[in-house]
């Protein structure tokens, strides 16, 4: 990674830690104020490479944030997130759909990804819905049971 890119991405992390940044344009403007000449495309790549997510901050507002945990997920943390943010779990064939309040699906999906469960071959998260693809489909019941156990105290 070039030193300019490294410096810029460190500045991105500093900015989102200190300010509420809701859009790529706001982030680009903040970087320009710090003396870094950036394009929207550069900011978009940095957001993706850094793994930034948008989190709800109330009143239908969102901000960029660093994922809660990227590498390993403790079951205690996953249980807490499920109890706080998962409103329903349903399935069909080899797909599981998890619903959350608006703005929380990506965080919960990131934690699920962090479990490295071999049966989950992919997750897709929107604003309030997570889609998990399971292989083999015979594993769906076991995964649903695991998730439902996270929901109970």
N, C-alpha and C positions, 0 to 999 in steps of 0.2 A: 504494500500500500504506500502510495506516495506520501511524503511528509505534509504536503498541502491538503491532501484528502484526509489524512489522519488528524491534522489540526482542525480542519473544517468539521469533521464528524465529532470531535471532542467538543467543539463549540456548540454543535447542535444539541448534544446531551446537556451541556451547561444551560443552554437557553430553555429547553423544555423543563429542566429542573426548577428554574427560577421564574418562569413566566407561563401564563396560560396561552398556549399556541394552539389554535383550532384549525388552521388551514396551512397548506404548503406555502401560499403566498405570504402569510404572516411570518412563517419561519424564514422564508427567503429575505423578507424585509429586515427581520432581526439580524440575520447574518450580514446583510449589507451594512446595517448600522454598526456592526463590529468590524467593518472594513473588508469583508469578504465578498467579492463579486461573484454571484451565483445565479444560475438560471433555475427555472421551475423544474426542469428535467433533472438537474443535478440534485436538487433538494429531494425530489421524488426517489431517486436512486439511493440517496443517503438514508431516507426513511426506511426503505425496503432492506438495505444492507444492515442497518442497526436493529431491525426487528421492532421498530416502534409500533405501538398500537394506539387507537383512540379510546379514551375512557370517558364515561359520563361524569359530568361535574354538577349536574342539576339543571333545572329549567331548560331542558332540551338542548343543553350545551355540552360540547365534548372538547377534549384537549389531547394532544399527543403525550404519550407516556412510555416509559421503558417497561417491557413485560415484567411481571412480578417475579417469575422464576423461569429461566430458559433451559437449564440443563437437567436437573433432577427434581422430581416432584415428590414431596413427602405425602404419605396418605393422609396425615393430619391436615395439611394445607388443602388438599383436594377435597376432603370431607367438609372443611369449613366453607370452601367456595361453593360446593354443591348445596349445602344447607342454606347459605345466604342467597344464592343467585339462580339455582335451578328451579323452575316452576313446574316443568313436566318432562317426562321421558316417554317416547312412544317408538314403535318400530314397524317395519314392513320388510319381509324377506331378509335381505342382508344389510338393511339401512336402519340406523337409529337416529331419531330426531330429538334433540334436547332444546327446550325453550327456556329463555332467561328474560329478565326485564331488559328493556332497551339499553344498549351500550355495554352489555356484559358478556355477550356470546364469545367474542374474540379472546377475552381473558380466560374464560372457562375452557375454551377449545385449546388454548395454548397449554394449559395445565394438563388436559387430557393427552395432548401430544407428548408432553414430558413424561408420561407414564411408560412410554415405549412399549405398549401392549402390542404384541406381534399380530394379534387378530384384527387390529384397527389399521387398515391399509391407507386410510386417509380421512381427514376432517376438513370441512368447509364451514366457516363461520361468517354469518352476516351480523346484523345489529343485535338481533334477539333470538336467532335460531342457529343451531349447530347441526350439521349433517355428518354422520360418521358412516363410513363404508366398512363393512365387516367381512372377513374372509377367514375360514369358511362360514357360511351362513348358520351352520349348526352352533357356532359360538355366540350367536346373538343373545340367547337366553342367559348364558353365563355372564356376559358383559352387563346385560340389563340388571341381573341380580346384584352384581358388584356395585353398579351405580345406585340402585335402590338402597343398598346397605349404607352407602355414603350419606343418604338423605335422612336416615334415622339416627337418633341420639345414641 
